[in-house]
Amino acid sequence: MRLLWLGLFTVSLLLAACGYTSRSQLRQNVNTIYIPILDNHTYRRGLEFDLTNALKNEILFRTRLKIVDKDHADSILYGAITDVKKLILLEDPKANPAEAAMTIIMDFSWVDLRTGRIIVDKKNITQQAEFIAKRKEDEGTAEREAFVDLAEKVVNLMEENW
């Protein structure tokens, strides 16, 4: 029993020493955020809506920020999908894609609306997701997976400096 308590104490001490916390690592003076629909600089229409929703969901799930309208926001998250690429990895005997990868690239800026100061500005954030036709997956499946992973990357980058 003593060994168990010693082990738990050691783990607790290590977690505290390395700065681990379950709290959001965002700036404490930024409490609200406005997230307009992202820009889309690609030929693939509609992706901006899905990625915007993924970003909102990730921010609500992982941070303490409240998403509000622009008039009540401390900050704003601007973003743009700058490129979407499809790479065929494997074709079936009829030359149809059997396995492929979708790569989505975006830029974003998080700005403090009270001061106009840029909090985070990142370019060329890239996320790739694969799809396999035999699993009944398609481009849409890969895009949705990439959006969720890309939103997670954006929130990680928002927390990175804090």
C-alpha positions in Angstrom: 0.0 0.0 0.0 2.9 2.3 0.8 4.4 1.6 -2.5 1.2 2.5 -4.3 1.0 5.9 -2.4 4.7 6.5 -3.2 4.0 5.8 -6.8 1.0 8.2 -7.0 2.9 10.9 -5.2 5.8 10.5 -7.6 3.5 10.8 -10.6 1.8 13.8 -9.2 5.1 15.5 -8.5 6.3 14.8 -12.0 3.1 16.2 -13.6 3.3 19.3 -11.5 7.0 19.8 -12.2 6.6 19.6 -16.0 3.8 22.2 -15.9 1.0 19.8 -16.9 -2.5 21.2 -16.4 -5.9 20.1 -17.6 -6.9 23.8 -17.9 -6.8 25.7 -21.2 -3.4 27.3 -21.9 -5.0 30.3 -23.7 -4.4 33.9 -22.5 -6.4 34.6 -19.4 -7.5 38.1 -20.5 -9.2 36.8 -23.7 -12.6 35.3 -22.8 -14.6 35.5 -26.0 -14.0 34.9 -29.7 -15.9 35.6 -32.9 -15.3 33.1 -35.7 -16.6 34.2 -39.1 -16.9 31.8 -42.0 -13.4 31.1 -43.3 -12.3 32.3 -46.8 -11.9 29.7 -49.4 -9.2 30.3 -52.1 -9.8 27.0 -53.8 -12.1 25.8 -56.6 -13.8 23.4 -54.1 -16.9 25.2 -52.8 -18.4 24.7 -49.4 -15.3 23.5 -47.6 -15.1 26.8 -45.7 -18.4 26.0 -43.9 -17.3 22.6 -42.7 -13.9 23.7 -41.5 -15.4 26.7 -39.7 -17.8 24.3 -37.9 -14.9 22.0 -37.0 -13.0 25.0 -35.6 -16.0 26.1 -33.5 -16.5 22.6 -32.2 -12.9 22.2 -31.2 -12.7 25.6 -29.5 -15.9 24.9 -27.5 -14.7 21.4 -26.6 -11.1 22.3 -25.7 -11.0 25.9 -24.4 -12.8 28.1 -22.0 -13.5 30.6 -24.8 -17.1 31.5 -25.5 -18.1 32.0 -29.1 -20.0 35.2 -29.5 -21.0 37.7 -32.2 -18.5 40.2 -33.3 -19.9 43.1 -31.3 -19.3 41.2 -28.0 -16.0 39.5 -28.8 -12.6 40.1 -27.2 -10.9 38.4 -30.2 -11.5 37.2 -33.7 -10.2 34.2 -35.6 -9.7 34.9 -39.3 -8.8 32.0 -41.6 -8.6 30.9 -45.2 -8.4 27.5 -46.9 -5.5 28.2 -49.3 -5.2 24.8 -51.1 -6.7 21.4 -51.4 -4.8 18.6 -53.0 -5.9 15.1 -53.9 -3.2 12.4 -54.4 -4.1 9.0 -55.9 -2.2 6.4 -53.9 -3.7 3.3 -55.5 -6.0 2.6 -58.5 -8.2 -0.4 -59.1 -8.1 -2.3 -62.4 -10.5 0.1 -64.0 -8.3 3.1 -63.1 -10.6 4.3 -60.4 -9.1 5.6 -57.1 -8.9 2.7 -54.7 -6.9 4.7 -52.1 -6.2 8.4 -52.1 -5.2 11.2 -49.8 -6.7 14.7 -49.4 -4.4 17.5 -48.2 -5.9 20.7 -46.9 -3.8 23.8 -46.3 -4.9 26.8 -44.4 -3.7 30.1 -42.9 -5.2 31.7 -39.8 -4.8 34.8 -37.6 -6.1 35.3 -34.1 -6.5 39.0 -33.3 -7.3 40.8 -30.1 -10.2 43.1 -31.1 -9.6 45.5 -28.2 -6.0 46.3 -29.1 -5.8 45.2 -32.8 -2.7 43.1 -31.8 -2.2 39.8 -33.5 -2.1 37.1 -30.9 -1.2 34.2 -33.3 -0.6 34.3 -37.1 0.2 31.0 -38.8 0.6 30.2 -42.5 0.5 26.9 -44.4 -1.0 24.7 -41.7 -1.3 21.4 -43.5 -3.4 18.3 -42.7 -3.7 15.1 -44.8 -6.3 12.3 -44.5 -6.6 9.2 -46.6 -9.6 7.4 -47.8 -10.1 3.8 -49.1 -12.9 3.1 -51.5 -13.3 -0.6 -50.3 -14.3 0.8 -46.9 -17.0 2.9 -48.5 -14.9 6.0 -47.8 -14.7 8.9 -50.3 -13.2 12.4 -50.6 -15.9 13.7 -48.2 -14.8 11.2 -45.5 -11.2 12.3 -45.9 -12.1 16.0 -45.9 -14.2 15.6 -42.6 -11.3 13.8 -41.0 -8.8 16.4 -42.1 -11.0 19.2 -40.9 -11.3 17.8 -37.4 -7.5 17.2 -37.3 -6.8 20.7 -38.7 -9.1 22.3 -36.1 -7.2 20.5 -33.4 -3.9 21.8 -34.8 -5.3 25.4 -34.9 -6.3 25.2 -31.2 -2.9 23.7 -30.3 -1.2 26.7 -32.1 -3.5 29.1 -30.2 -2.4 27.6 -26.9 1.2 27.2 -27.8 2.5 30.6 -26.6 0.5 30.6 -23.4 
